[in-house]
Structure formats: structure tokens, C-alpha cells
Amino acid sequence: MLENLFLTFVIGIAAGIVGSLLGLGGGIIISPILTLTGSLPSQVASTSLLAVASTGASSTLSYSIKKKISYSIGIKIAAFAVPFSVIGALVSSNLNPDEFKLYFAILLISTSLYLLVRKPIKEDRRNQENRGRLISNTLLYGGSSAAGFISSLFGIGGGIIFVPLLFAVKKLSMQQSVATSQLSILITSVAGILTHSVLFQQDYVFAGSIALGALIGAQVGSFIAIKISERVLTTLFSFSLIIISIQLILGYLQ
């Protein structure tokens, strides 16, 4: 029992570091591991979301002190994500996500490639301030809704969508995108956790061990993120999306 709790605590630390550093929430580490243990999808999502919320809370506090968070944007996109977070939790026990994994992997690969080559495009479009505002808002809030749904469905956190949206659509720096994403993830994941708690029985000792580790790891990740250059952080995030995509494709093929 103690060995398992220590292992989950270490996993939580690793998830917190990665989640805070890249703005992902940490679920990309926890969800695949829990899936390999044979846990039900609803159990995977609910347990992972608790760690995601811990990462979000710890990171939000740290980034807030460093004044890296755009609160107005973070709260707005969270407001669109929360209702769909509840829906994602409701369907997690009934939906077969195999085909969706493939389509989602394609989306993530496309996003990662876009982020890797985006800098010249950003510079070419700086003077086009008023063009495409409607399209941008549609992408931002539509994408945020999708992030909320995916967050509760898979327990991976919405950062894989929040960060690219904030960076590409709202033109925030990568550090600001990561920081603001953590605020949105915190709000969204709490909604998912509450819904899962009503619907499913949770092992709170097991989940609490992961969450405590994530809380500590998030402080380390947010400290490292401030020290890393924009380009390095963008590259790390892009390749992390590719890794997630490969995991999703392998899950689809199994």
C-alpha cells in the first residue's frame, strides 16, 4: 500500500512539472499510466483531473506572483469550457473514444507543426489588426469549448488546446499562454471533478497522493518555465503534442 502511494506521489510530481512547464495540466502523463493499469475510462478521467486541478492551482499561484497571467482572457475561455467539461464527464463512461483518438491525434500533429513554423507568419501579419476578428473569436471560444469536453472525457487537461489558441489567436507570448492556460485549466478541471464525483466513486487516497505530488511538481515546472526562452518552450510544447499524438494513434491501433 505504502509503495503504491509513493509511486503515485512520484508520478504526480513528474506530471506536475511537465504540466506546469508546458501548460498541459499534467494529465498527459497520468492518464496513459492509469489506462495501462486497466482502470475504467471514468476512473482514469476523474483521478487524473484531480491532479490536473492541483497542478493548475499551484501553477496559477506561481505565475500570478510573476504576473504572467491574463486573467480576463483566462476566465473568458474557461467560461466557455466549463459547460462542455460537465458534458465530457457525463459521456466518459459510455463513449468509445478509439476513432476519436485518431482524429484528435491528427489535429494535435497539425497544431504542433503549425507552432513550429509559425514565427515568420506571425511577423507577416502584425499589421492586420482588424481582419479576421470574428474568425479568431470563433476559433478561440469554439476551441475552448472543445478543450473543456476533452478535458473531462480523457482527464488530460485542456492545455493541449488552450495554449495553441492563446498563442496563435490571442497573440500572447508562449510564457503568457502557458500561464493563462493554467488558470483556465484550474477552473475547467474543478467543474469536471465535481461532475465525476457525483457520478462515480473515487479512490480519494490514491487520487490524493497523485494530486499532492502534482502540487509540488507544478512549482518546479513554473520556475523552470520562466527561465526558458520562448523558442525553446514553443519547441518543447510542439514535440510534446507529437508524443501525445503517437500515444493516441497507438491506442487506436490496439
LUMDREN-71151 format. One record per atom (N, C-alpha, C): residue number from 1; residue in one letter; atom name; x, y, z. Coordinates in steps of 0.1 Angstrom, whole numbers, plus 2048, in hexadecimal, padded with zeros to 3 digits. Example, Ala and Ser with C-alpha at 12.3 -4.5 7.8 and 13.67 -1.06 7.14 Angstrom:
BEGIN
   nr  rest  atom   xx   yy   zz
    1     A     N  884  7C7  84E
    1     A    CA  87B  7D3  84E
    1     A     C  884  7DF  84E
    2     S     N  880  7EA  847
    2     S    CA  889  7F5  847
    2     S     C  881  800  84F
This chain:
BEGIN
   nr  rest  atom   xx   yy   zz
    1     M     N  808  7F4  800
    1     M    CA  800  800  800
    1     M     C  809  80D  800
    2     L     N  812  80D  809
    2     L    CA  81B  819  80A
    2     L     C  824  81A  7FE
    3     E     N  828  80F  7F8
    3     E    CA  830  80F  7EC
    3     E     C  828  815  7E0
    4     N     N  81C  811  7DF
    4     N    CA  813  816  7D5
    4     N     C  810  825  7D6
    5     L     N  80E  829  7E3
    5     L    CA  80C  838  7E5
    5     L     C  819  840  7E2
    6     F     N  824  83A  7E5
    6     F    CA  831  842  7E2
    6     F     C  833  842  7D3
    7     L     N  82F  838  7CC
    7     L    CA  831  838  7BD
    7     L     C  827  842  7B7
    8     T     N  81B  842  7BC
    8     T    CA  811  84C  7B6
    8     T     C  816  85A  7BA
    9     F     N  81C  85C  7C5
    9     F    CA  821  869  7C9
    9     F     C  82C  86E  7BF
   10     V     N  835  865  7BC
   10     V    CA  840  868  7B3
   10     V     C  83A  86B  7A5
   11     I     N  830  863  7A1
   11     I    CA  82A  865  794
   11     I     C  823  873  794
   12     G     N  81D  877  79F
   12     G    CA  817  884  7A0
   12     G     C  821  88F  79F
   13     I     N  82C  88D  7A5
   13     I    CA  837  898  7A4
   13     I     C  83B  89A  795
   14     A     N  83D  88E  78E
   14     A    CA  841  88F  780
   14     A     C  837  896  778
   15     A     N  82A  892  77B
   15     A    CA  81F  898  773
   15     A     C  81E  8A7  776
   16     G     N  820  8AB  783
   16     G    CA  81F  8B9  786
   16     G     C  82A  8C1  77F
   17     I     N  836  8BC  77F
   17     I    CA  841  8C3  778
   17     I     C  83E  8C5  769
   18     V     N  83A  8BA  762
   18     V    CA  837  8BB  754
   18     V     C  82B  8C4  752
   19     G     N  820  8C2  75A
   19     G    CA  814  8CA  758
   19     G     C  816  8D8  75A
   20     S     N  81E  8DC  764
   20     S    CA  820  8EB  766
   20     S     C  82A  8F1  75C
   21     L     N  834  8E9  759
   21     L    CA  83E  8EE  74F
   21     L     C  838  8F1  742
   22     L     N  82F  8E8  73D
   22     L    CA  82A  8E9  72F
   22     L     C  81B  8EE  72F
   23     G     N  815  8F0  73B
   23     G    CA  807  8F4  73B
   23     G     C  7FD  8EA  738
   24     L     N  801  8DD  739
   24     L    CA  7F8  8D2  735
   24     L     C  7EF  8CD  740
   25     G     N  7F3  8CF  74D
   25     G    CA  7EB  8CA  758
   25     G     C  7F0  8BD  75E
   26     G     N  7F9  8B6  758
   26     G    CA  7FE  8AA  75E
   26     G     C  7F7  89D  75A
   27     G     N  7EB  89E  755
   27     G    CA  7E3  892  752
   27     G     C  7E9  88A  747
   28     I     N  7F2  890  73F
   28     I    CA  7F8  888  734
   28     I     C  801  87D  739
   29     I     N  806  87E  745
   29     I    CA  80E  874  74B
   29     I     C  805  86A  753
   30     I     N  7FC  870  75B
   30     I    CA  7F4  868  764
   30     I     C  7EA  85F  75D
   31     S     N  7E3  864  753
   31     S    CA  7D8  85D  74C
   31     S     C  7DE  850  745
   32     P     N  7E8  851  73E
   32     P    CA  7EE  845  737
   32     P     C  7F2  83A  741
   33     I     N  7F8  83F  74C
   33     I    CA  7FD  835  757
   33     I     C  7F1  82E  75D
   34     L     N  7E6  836  761
   34     L    CA  7DA  830  767
   34     L     C  7D3  827  75D
   35     T     N  7D4  82A  750
   35     T    CA  7CD  822  746
   35     T     C  7D4  814  745
   36     L     N  7E2  814  746
   36     L    CA  7E9  808  746
   36     L     C  7E6  7FF  752
   37     T     N  7E2  805  75D
   37     T    CA  7DE  7FD  769
   37     T     C  7D1  7F6  767
   38     G     N  7CA  7F9  75D
   38     G    CA  7BD  7F3  75A
   38     G     C  7B1  7FA  761
   39     S     N  7B3  806  765
   39     S    CA  7A9  80E  76C
   39     S     C  79E  812  761
   40     L     N  792  813  766
   40     L    CA  787  817  75D
   40     L     C  789  825  758
   41     P     N  784  829  74C
   41     P    CA  786  836  747
   41     P     C  781  841  751
   42     S     N  776  83F  757
   42     S    CA  771  849  761
   42     S     C  77A  84A  76D
   43     Q     N  780  83F  771
   43     Q    CA  789  840  77C
   43     Q     C  796  847  778
   44     V     N  79B  844  76C
   44     V    CA  7A7  84B  767
   44     V     C  7A5  85A  767
   45     A     N  79A  85E  761
   45     A    CA  797  86C  75F
   45     A     C  795  873  76C
   46     S     N  78E  86D  776
   46     S    CA  78B  874  782
   46     S     C  798  875  78B
   47     T     N  7A0  86A  78B
   47     T    CA  7AC  86B  793
   47     T     C  7B6  874  78D
   48     S     N  7B8  874  780
   48     S    CA  7C1  87D  779
   48     S     C  7BD  88B  77B
   49     L     N  7B0  88E  77A
   49     L    CA  7AC  89C  77B
   49     L     C  7AF  8A2  789
   50     L     N  7AF  89A  793
   50     L    CA  7B3  89F  7A0
   50     L     C  7C1  8A4  7A1
   51     A     N  7CA  89C  79A
   51     A    CA  7D8  8A0  799
   51     A     C  7D9  8AC  790
   52     V     N  7D1  8AD  785
   52     V    CA  7D1  8B8  77C
   52     V     C  7CD  8C5  784
   53     A     N  7C3  8C4  78C
   53     A    CA  7BE  8CF  794
   53     A     C  7C9  8D4  79E
   54     S     N  7D0  8CA  7A4
   54     S    CA  7DB  8CE  7AD
   54     S     C  7E6  8D5  7A6
   55     T     N  7EA  8D0  79A
   55     T    CA  7F4  8D7  792
   55     T     C  7F0  8E5  78E
   56     G     N  7E3  8E6  78A
   56     G    CA  7DD  8F3  787
   56     G     C  7DE  8FD  792
   57     A     N  7DA  8F8  79E
   57     A    CA  7D9  901  7AA
   57     A     C  7E7  906  7AD
   58     S     N  7F1  8FC  7AE
   58     S    CA  7FE  8FF  7B2
   58     S     C  805  909  7A7
   59     S     N  803  905  79B
   59     S    CA  809  90D  790
   59     S     C  803  91B  78F
   60     T     N  7F6  91C  791
   60     T    CA  7EF  929  790
   60     T     C  7F4  932  79B
   61     L     N  7F6  92D  7A7
   61     L    CA  7FC  935  7B2
   61     L     C  80A  93A  7AF
   62     S     N  812  931  7A9
   62     S    CA  820  934  7A6
   62     S     C  821  93E  79B
   63     Y     N  819  93C  790
   63     Y    CA  819  945  784
   63     Y     C  813  952  788
   64     S     N  809  952  791
   64     S    CA  803  95F  796
   64     S     C  80D  968  79D
   65     I     N  815  962  7A5
   65     I    CA  820  96A  7AC
   65     I     C  829  970  7A2
   66     K     N  82C  968  797
   66     K    CA  835  96D  78C
   66     K     C  82E  976  782
   67     K     N  821  978  784
   67     K    CA  819  981  77B
   67     K     C  819  97C  76D
   68     K     N  817  970  76A
   68     K    CA  817  96A  75D
   68     K     C  809  967  758
   69     I     N  7FF  968  760
   69     I    CA  7F2  963  75C
   69     I     C  7E9  96F  757
   70     S     N  7E2  96C  74C
   70     S    CA  7D8  976  747
   70     S     C  7CA  971  74D
   71     Y     N  7C6  977  757
   71     Y    CA  7BA  971  75F
   71     Y     C  7AD  973  756
   72     S     N  7AC  97E  74F
   72     S    CA  79F  980  748
   72     S     C  79E  975  73D
   73     I     N  7A9  972  736
   73     I    CA  7A8  968  72B
   73     I     C  7A6  95A  731
   74     G     N  7AE  957  73C
   74     G    CA  7AD  94A  742
   74     G     C  79F  947  747
   75     I     N  799  951  74E
   75     I    CA  78B  94F  753
   75     I     C  781  94D  748
   76     K     N  783  955  73D
   76     K    CA  779  954  732
   76     K     C  779  947  72B
   77     I     N  785  942  728
   77     I    CA  785  935  721
   77     I     C  781  929  72B
   78     A     N  784  92B  738
   78     A    CA  77F  921  742
   78     A     C  770  921  742
   79     A     N  76A  92D  741
   79     A    CA  75B  92D  741
   79     A     C  755  925  736
   80     F     N  75B  925  72A
   80     F    CA  756  91D  71F
   80     F     C  75A  90E  721
   81     A     N  764  90C  728
   81     A    CA  769  8FE  729
   81     A     C  761  8F6  734
   82     V     N  75D  8FD  73F
   82     V    CA  757  8F6  74A
   82     V     C  74A  8EE  747
   83     P     N  740  8F4  73F
   83     P    CA  735  8EB  73C
   83     P     C  738  8DF  734
   84     F     N  742  8E0  72C
   84     F    CA  746  8D4  724
   84     F     C  74E  8CA  72C
   85     S     N  755  8D0  737
   85     S    CA  75C  8C7  740
   85     S     C  752  8BE  747
   86     V     N  747  8C3  74B
   86     V    CA  73C  8BC  751
   86     V     C  737  8B1  748
   87     I     N  735  8B5  73B
   87     I    CA  730  8AB  731
   87     I     C  73A  8A0  72F
   88     G     N  747  8A4  72E
   88     G    CA  751  89A  72C
   88     G     C  752  88F  738
   89     A     N  74F  894  744
   89     A    CA  74F  88B  74F
   89     A     C  743  882  74E
   90     L     N  738  887  749
   90     L    CA  72B  87F  748
   90     L     C  72D  874  73E
   91     V     N  734  876  733
   91     V    CA  735  86C  729
   91     V     C  741  863  72A
   92     S     N  74A  866  733
   92     S    CA  756  85E  734
   92     S     C  755  84F  736
   93     S     N  74A  84B  73D
   93     S    CA  748  83D  740
   93     S     C  741  836  735
   94     N     N  73C  83D  72B
   94     N    CA  734  837  720
   94     N     C  73A  838  712
   95     L     N  743  841  710
   95     L    CA  749  844  703
   95     L     C  755  83B  700
   96     N     N  755  835  6F5
   96     N    CA  761  82D  6F0
   96     N     C  76A  837  6E9
   97     P     N  775  83B  6EF
   97     P    CA  77D  846  6E9
   97     P     C  788  842  6DF
   98     D     N  787  835  6DA
   98     D    CA  792  831  6D1
   98     D     C  793  839  6C4
   99     E     N  788  83A  6BD
   99     E    CA  789  842  6B1
   99     E     C  78C  851  6B3
  100     F     N  787  856  6BE
  100     F    CA  78A  864  6C2
  100     F     C  798  866  6C4
  101     K     N  79F  85C  6CA
  101     K    CA  7AD  85D  6CD
  101     K     C  7B5  860  6C0
  102     L     N  7B1  859  6B5
  102     L    CA  7B8  85B  6A9
  102     L     C  7B6  869  6A3
  103     Y     N  7AA  86E  6A3
  103     Y    CA  7A7  87B  69E
  103     Y     C  7AE  886  6A7
  104     F     N  7AE  883  6B4
  104     F    CA  7B4  88D  6BD
  104     F     C  7C3  88D  6BB
  105     A     N  7C9  881  6B9
  105     A    CA  7D7  881  6B6
  105     A     C  7DB  889  6AA
  106     I     N  7D3  888  69F
  106     I    CA  7D6  88F  693
  106     I     C  7D5  89E  696
  107     L     N  7CB  8A2  69E
  107     L    CA  7CA  8B1  6A2
  107     L     C  7D7  8B5  6AA
  108     L     N  7DB  8AD  6B3
  108     L    CA  7E7  8B1  6BB
  108     L     C  7F4  8B2  6B3
  109     I     N  7F5  8A8  6A9
  109     I    CA  801  8A9  6A1
  109     I     C  801  8B6  698
  110     S     N  7F5  8B9  693
  110     S    CA  7F4  8C5  68B
  110     S     C  7F7  8D1  693
  111     T     N  7F2  8D2  6A0
  111     T    CA  7F4  8DD  6A9
  111     T     C  803  8DE  6AC
  112     S     N  80A  8D3  6AF
  112     S    CA  818  8D3  6B2
  112     S     C  821  8D8  6A7
  113     L     N  81D  8D4  69B
  113     L    CA  825  8D8  68F
  113     L     C  823  8E7  68C
  114     Y     N  816  8EC  68F
  114     Y    CA  813  8FA  68D
  114     Y     C  81B  903  697
  115     L     N  81C  8FE  6A3
  115     L    CA  823  906  6AD
  115     L     C  832  906  6AA
  116     L     N  838  8FB  6A5
  116     L    CA  846  8FB  6A2
  116     L     C  84A  904  697
  117     V     N  841  907  68D
  117     V    CA  844  910  682
  117     V     C  83D  91D  682
  118     R     N  836  920  68D
  118     R    CA  82D  92B  68E
  118     R     C  834  939  68F
  119     K     N  840  93A  694
  119     K    CA  846  947  697
  119     K     C  847  950  68B
  120     P     N  84B  94C  67F
  120     P    CA  84B  955  673
  120     P     C  83D  95A  66F
  121     I     N  833  950  671
  121     I    CA  826  954  66E
  121     I     C  821  95F  677
  122     K     N  824  95E  684
  122     K    CA  820  968  68E
  122     K     C  825  975  68A
  123     E     N  832  976  686
  123     E    CA  838  983  683
  123     E     C  832  989  676
  124     D     N  82E  981  66D
  124     D    CA  828  986  660
  124     D     C  81A  98C  663
  125     R     N  813  988  66E
  125     R    CA  805  98C  66F
  125     R     C  803  996  67B
  126     R     N  80E  99C  67F
  126     R    CA  80C  9A5  68B
  126     R     C  804  9B1  688
  127     N     N  804  9B6  67B
  127     N    CA  7FD  9C2  678
  127     N     C  7EE  9BF  674
  128     Q     N  7EA  9B3  674
  128     Q    CA  7DC  9B0  670
  128     Q     C  7D4  9AF  67D
  129     E     N  7D3  9BA  684
  129     E    CA  7CD  9BA  691
  129     E     C  7BE  9B6  692
  130     N     N  7B6  9BC  688
  130     N    CA  7A8  9BA  689
  130     N     C  7A2  9AF  680
  131     R     N  7AB  9A8  679
  131     R    CA  7A6  99E  670
  131     R     C  7A4  991  677
  132     G     N  79A  98A  673
  132     G    CA  798  97D  679
  132     G     C  794  97C  687
  133     R     N  78F  987  68D
  133     R    CA  78C  987  69B
  133     R     C  781  97D  69F
  134     L     N  777  97D  696
  134     L    CA  76C  974  698
  134     L     C  771  965  698
  135     I     N  779  962  68E
  135     I    CA  77E  955  68C
  135     I     C  787  952  698
  136     S     N  78F  95B  69D
  136     S    CA  798  959  6A9
  136     S     C  78F  956  6B5
  137     N     N  785  95D  6B7
  137     N    CA  77C  95B  6C3
  137     N     C  775  94D  6C2
  138     T     N  771  94A  6B6
  138     T    CA  76B  93D  6B4
  138     T     C  774  932  6B7
  139     L     N  781  933  6B2
  139     L    CA  78B  929  6B5
  139     L     C  78E  928  6C4
  140     L     N  78F  934  6CA
  140     L    CA  793  934  6D9
  140     L     C  788  92E  6E1
  141     Y     N  77C  932  6E0
  141     Y    CA  771  92D  6E9
  141     Y     C  76C  920  6E5
  142     G     N  76C  91D  6D8
  142     G    CA  768  90F  6D3
  142     G     C  773  905  6D8
  143     G     N  780  909  6D6
  143     G    CA  78A  900  6DB
  143     G     C  78A  8FE  6EA
  144     S     N  787  909  6F1
  144     S    CA  786  908  700
  144     S     C  77B  8FE  704
  145     S     N  770  8FF  6FD
  145     S    CA  765  8F5  700
  145     S     C  76A  8E7  6FE
  146     A     N  771  8E5  6F3
  146     A    CA  776  8D7  6F0
  146     A     C  780  8D3  6FB
  147     A     N  788  8DD  6FF
  147     A    CA  792  8DA  70A
  147     A     C  78B  8D5  717
  148     G     N  780  8DC  71A
  148     G    CA  779  8D8  726
  148     G     C  774  8CA  725
  149     F     N  76E  8C6  719
  149     F    CA  769  8B9  717
  149     F     C  773  8AE  718
  150     I     N  77E  8B1  711
  150     I    CA  789  8A7  710
  150     I     C  790  8A5  71E
  151     S     N  791  8B0  725
  151     S    CA  797  8B0  732
  151     S     C  790  8A6  73C
  152     S     N  783  8A6  73C
  152     S    CA  77C  89D  745
  152     S     C  77A  88F  73F
  153     L     N  77A  88F  732
  153     L    CA  778  882  72B
  153     L     C  784  879  72E
  154     F     N  790  87E  72C
  154     F    CA  79D  877  72D
  154     F     C  7A5  87A  739
  155     G     N  7A1  884  740
  155     G    CA  7A9  888  74C
  155     G     C  7B7  88D  74A
  156     I     N  7B9  893  73E
  156     I    CA  7C6  897  73A
  156     I     C  7C8  8A6  73C
  157     G     N  7BE  8AE  740
  157     G    CA  7BF  8BC  741
  157     G     C  7BD  8C3  733
  158     G     N  7B9  8CF  733
  158     G    CA  7B6  8D5  726
  158     G     C  7C2  8DD  721
  159     G     N  7CD  8DC  727
  159     G    CA  7D9  8E4  723
  159     G     C  7DE  8E2  715
  160     I     N  7DB  8D5  710
  160     I    CA  7E0  8D2  702
  160     I     C  7D8  8DA  6F8
  161     I     N  7CD  8DF  6FC
  161     I    CA  7C5  8E8  6F3
  161     I     C  7C6  8F7  6F7
  162     F     N  7C6  8F9  704
  162     F    CA  7C6  907  709
  162     F     C  7D3  90E  705
  163     V     N  7DE  907  707
  163     V    CA  7EB  90E  704
  163     V     C  7ED  912  6F5
  164     P     N  7EA  909  6EC
  164     P    CA  7EB  90E  6DE
  164     P     C  7E1  919  6DA
  165     L     N  7D5  918  6E0
  165     L    CA  7CB  923  6DD
  165     L     C  7D0  930  6E3
  166     L     N  7D5  930  6EF
  166     L    CA  7DA  93D  6F5
  166     L     C  7E6  942  6ED
  167     F     N  7EE  939  6E9
  167     F    CA  7FA  93E  6E2
  167     F     C  7F7  942  6D4
  168     A     N  7EF  93B  6CC
  168     A    CA  7ED  93D  6BE
  168     A     C  7E2  948  6BC
  169     V     N  7D7  947  6C4
  169     V    CA  7CB  94F  6C2
  169     V     C  7CC  95C  6CA
  170     K     N  7CF  95B  6D6
  170     K    CA  7D0  967  6DF
  170     K     C  7DE  96E  6DE
  171     K     N  7E7  968  6D8
  171     K    CA  7F5  96E  6D6
  171     K     C  7FC  970  6E3
  172     L     N  7F9  968  6ED
  172     L    CA  801  969  6FA
  172     L     C  80E  962  6F7
  173     S     N  818  966  6FF
  173     S    CA  825  95F  6FF
  173     S     C  823  950  703
  174     M     N  82D  948  701
  174     M    CA  82B  93A  705
  174     M     C  82B  939  714
  175     Q     N  833  941  71B
  175     Q    CA  833  940  72A
  175     Q     C  825  945  72F
  176     Q     N  81F  950  729
  176     Q    CA  812  954  72D
  176     Q     C  807  94A  72A
  177     S     N  809  944  71E
  177     S    CA  7FF  939  71A
  177     S     C  7FF  92E  724
  178     V     N  80B  929  728
  178     V    CA  80C  91E  731
  178     V     C  806  922  73F
  179     A     N  809  92E  743
  179     A    CA  805  933  751
  179     A     C  7F5  935  751
  180     T     N  7F0  93B  746
  180     T    CA  7E2  93E  746
  180     T     C  7DA  931  744
  181     S     N  7E0  927  73D
  181     S    CA  7DA  91A  73B
  181     S     C  7D8  913  749
  182     Q     N  7E1  915  752
  182     Q    CA  7E0  90F  75F
  182     Q     C  7D4  914  767
  183     L     N  7D1  921  766
  183     L    CA  7C5  926  76C
  183     L     C  7B8  920  766
  184     S     N  7B8  91F  759
  184     S    CA  7AC  919  752
  184     S     C  7AB  90A  756
  185     I     N  7B6  903  756
  185     I    CA  7B6  8F5  75A
  185     I     C  7B1  8F3  768
  186     L     N  7B5  8FB  771
  186     L    CA  7B0  8FA  77F
  186     L     C  7A1  8FB  780
  187     I     N  79C  905  779
  187     I    CA  78D  908  77A
  187     I     C  786  8FC  773
  188     T     N  78B  8F8  767
  188     T    CA  784  8ED  760
  188     T     C  785  8E0  767
  189     S     N  790  8DD  76C
  189     S    CA  792  8D0  772
  189     S     C  78A  8CE  77F
  190     V     N  788  8D9  786
  190     V    CA  77F  8D9  792
  190     V     C  771  8D5  78F
  191     A     N  76C  8DB  784
  191     A    CA  75F  8D7  77F
  191     A     C  75E  8C8  77B
  192     G     N  768  8C3  775
  192     G    CA  768  8B5  771
  192     G     C  769  8AC  77D
  193     I     N  771  8B0  787
  193     I    CA  773  8A8  793
  193     I     C  765  8A7  79B
  194     L     N  75E  8B2  79C
  194     L    CA  752  8B2  7A3
  194     L     C  748  8A9  79C
  195     T     N  747  8AA  78F
  195     T    CA  73E  8A1  788
  195     T     C  742  892  789
  196     H     N  74F  88F  788
  196     H    CA  753  881  78A
  196     H     C  750  87D  798
  197     S     N  752  885  7A2
  197     S    CA  74F  881  7B0
  197     S     C  741  87E  7B2
  198     V     N  738  884  7AC
  198     V    CA  72A  881  7AD
  198     V     C  726  874  7A6
  199     L     N  72D  871  79B
  199     L    CA  729  866  793
  199     L     C  731  859  797
  200     F     N  73D  85A  79B
  200     F    CA  746  84E  79D
  200     F     C  74C  84E  7AB
  201     Q     N  74F  842  7B0
  201     Q    CA  756  841  7BD
  201     Q     C  765  843  7BA
  202     Q     N  76B  84B  7C2
  202     Q    CA  779  84E  7C1
  202     Q     C  782  849  7CC
  203     D     N  78E  844  7C9
  203     D    CA  798  840  7D3
  203     D     C  7A0  84C  7D7
  204     Y     N  79B  853  7E1
  204     Y    CA  7A1  860  7E4
  204     Y     C  7AF  85F  7EA
  205     V     N  7B2  854  7F1
  205     V    CA  7C0  853  7F6
  205     V     C  7CA  852  7EA
  206     F     N  7C6  849  7E0
  206     F    CA  7CF  847  7D4
  206     F     C  7D0  854  7CD
  207     A     N  7C4  85B  7CA
  207     A    CA  7C4  867  7C3
  207     A     C  7CB  872  7CA
  208     G     N  7C9  873  7D7
  208     G    CA  7D0  87D  7DF
  208     G     C  7DF  87C  7DF
  209     S     N  7E4  870  7DE
  209     S    CA  7F3  86E  7DE
  209     S     C  7F8  874  7D1
  210     I     N  7F1  871  7C6
  210     I    CA  7F5  877  7B9
  210     I     C  7F4  886  7B9
  211     A     N  7E9  88B  7BF
  211     A    CA  7E6  89A  7BF
  211     A     C  7F1  8A1  7C7
  212     L     N  7F5  89B  7D2
  212     L    CA  7FF  8A1  7DB
  212     L     C  80C  8A2  7D3
  213     G     N  810  898  7CC
  213     G    CA  81C  898  7C4
  213     G     C  81C  8A2  7B9
  214     A     N  810  8A3  7B3
  214     A    CA  80E  8AD  7A8
  214     A     C  80F  8BB  7AD
  215     L     N  80A  8BD  7B9
  215     L    CA  80A  8CB  7C0
  215     L     C  819  8CF  7C1
  216     I     N  821  8C6  7C6
  216     I    CA  830  8C9  7C8
  216     I     C  837  8CB  7BA
  217     G     N  834  8C1  7B1
  217     G    CA  83B  8C2  7A4
  217     G     C  837  8CE  79C
  218     A     N  82B  8D3  79E
  218     A    CA  827  8DF  797
  218     A     C  830  8EB  79A
  219     Q     N  834  8ED  7A7
  219     Q    CA  83C  8F8  7AB
  219     Q     C  84A  8F7  7A4
  220     V     N  84F  8EB  7A3
  220     V    CA  85C  8E9  79C
  220     V     C  85A  8ED  78D
  221     G     N  850  8E8  787
  221     G    CA  84D  8EA  779
  221     G     C  84C  8F9  775
  222     S     N  844  900  77E
  222     S    CA  842  90F  77B
  222     S     C  84F  916  77D
  223     F     N  858  912  786
  223     F    CA  865  919  788
  223     F     C  86D  917  77C
  224     I     N  86E  90A  776
  224     I    CA  876  907  76B
  224     I     C  871  90F  75E
  225     A     N  863  910  75D
  225     A    CA  85D  916  751
  225     A     C  862  925  750
  226     I     N  863  92C  75B
  226     I    CA  867  93A  75A
  226     I     C  875  93B  756
  227     K     N  87D  931  758
  227     K    CA  88C  932  754
  227     K     C  88F  92D  746
  228     I     N  885  928  73F
  228     I    CA  887  922  732
  228     I     C  882  92C  727
  229     S     N  88A  92D  71C
  229     S    CA  886  937  712
  229     S     C  879  933  70B
  230     E     N  873  93D  704
  230     E    CA  867  93B  6FD
  230     E     C  868  92F  6F3
  231     R     N  872  930  6EB
  231     R    CA  874  926  6E0
  231     R     C  875  918  6E6
  232     V     N  87D  916  6F0
  232     V    CA  87F  909  6F6
  232     V     C  872  904  6FC
  233     L     N  86A  90D  703
  233     L    CA  85E  909  709
  233     L     C  854  905  6FE
  234     T     N  853  90C  6F3
  234     T    CA  84B  909  6E8
  234     T     C  84E  8FC  6E2
  235     T     N  85B  8F9  6E0
  235     T    CA  860  8ED  6DA
  235     T     C  85C  8E1  6E3
  236     L     N  85F  8E3  6F0
  236     L    CA  85B  8D8  6FA
  236     L     C  84C  8D5  6F9
  237     F     N  844  8DF  6F9
  237     F    CA  836  8DD  6F9
  237     F     C  832  8D6  6EC
  238     S     N  837  8DA  6E1
  238     S    CA  834  8D4  6D4
  238     S     C  837  8C5  6D3
  239     F     N  843  8C2  6D8
  239     F    CA  847  8B4  6D8
  239     F     C  83F  8AB  6E2
  240     S     N  83B  8B2  6ED
  240     S    CA  833  8AB  6F7
  240     S     C  825  8A7  6F0
  241     L     N  820  8B0  6E8
  241     L    CA  814  8AD  6E0
  241     L     C  816  8A1  6D7
  242     I     N  821  8A1  6D0
  242     I    CA  824  895  6C7
  242     I     C  824  888  6CF
  243     I     N  82A  889  6DB
  243     I    CA  82B  87D  6E4
  243     I     C  81D  878  6E8
  244     I     N  815  882  6EB
  244     I    CA  807  87F  6EF
  244     I     C  800  878  6E3
  245     S     N  802  87E  6D7
  245     S    CA  7FC  879  6CB
  245     S     C  800  86A  6C8
  246     I     N  80C  867  6CA
  246     I    CA  811  85A  6C8
  246     I     C  80A  850  6D2
  247     Q     N  809  855  6DF
  247     Q    CA  802  84D  6E9
  247     Q     C  7F4  84A  6E5
  248     L     N  7ED  854  6E0
  248     L    CA  7DF  853  6DC
  248     L     C  7DE  849  6D0
  249     I     N  7E7  84A  6C6
  249     I    CA  7E6  842  6BA
  249     I     C  7E9  833  6BE
  250     L     N  7F2  831  6C7
  250     L    CA  7F5  823  6CC
  250     L     C  7E9  81E  6D4
  251     G     N  7E2  826  6DB
  251     G    CA  7D6  822  6E2
  251     G     C  7CB  81F  6D8
  252     Y     N  7CA  826  6CD
  252     Y    CA  7C0  823  6C3
  252     Y     C  7C3  816  6BC
  253     L     N  7D0  813  6BA
  253     L    CA  7D4  807  6B2
  253     L     C  7D3  7FA  6BB
  254     Q     N  7D3  7FC  6C8
  254     Q    CA  7D3  7F0  6D1
  254     Q     C  7C5  7E9  6D1
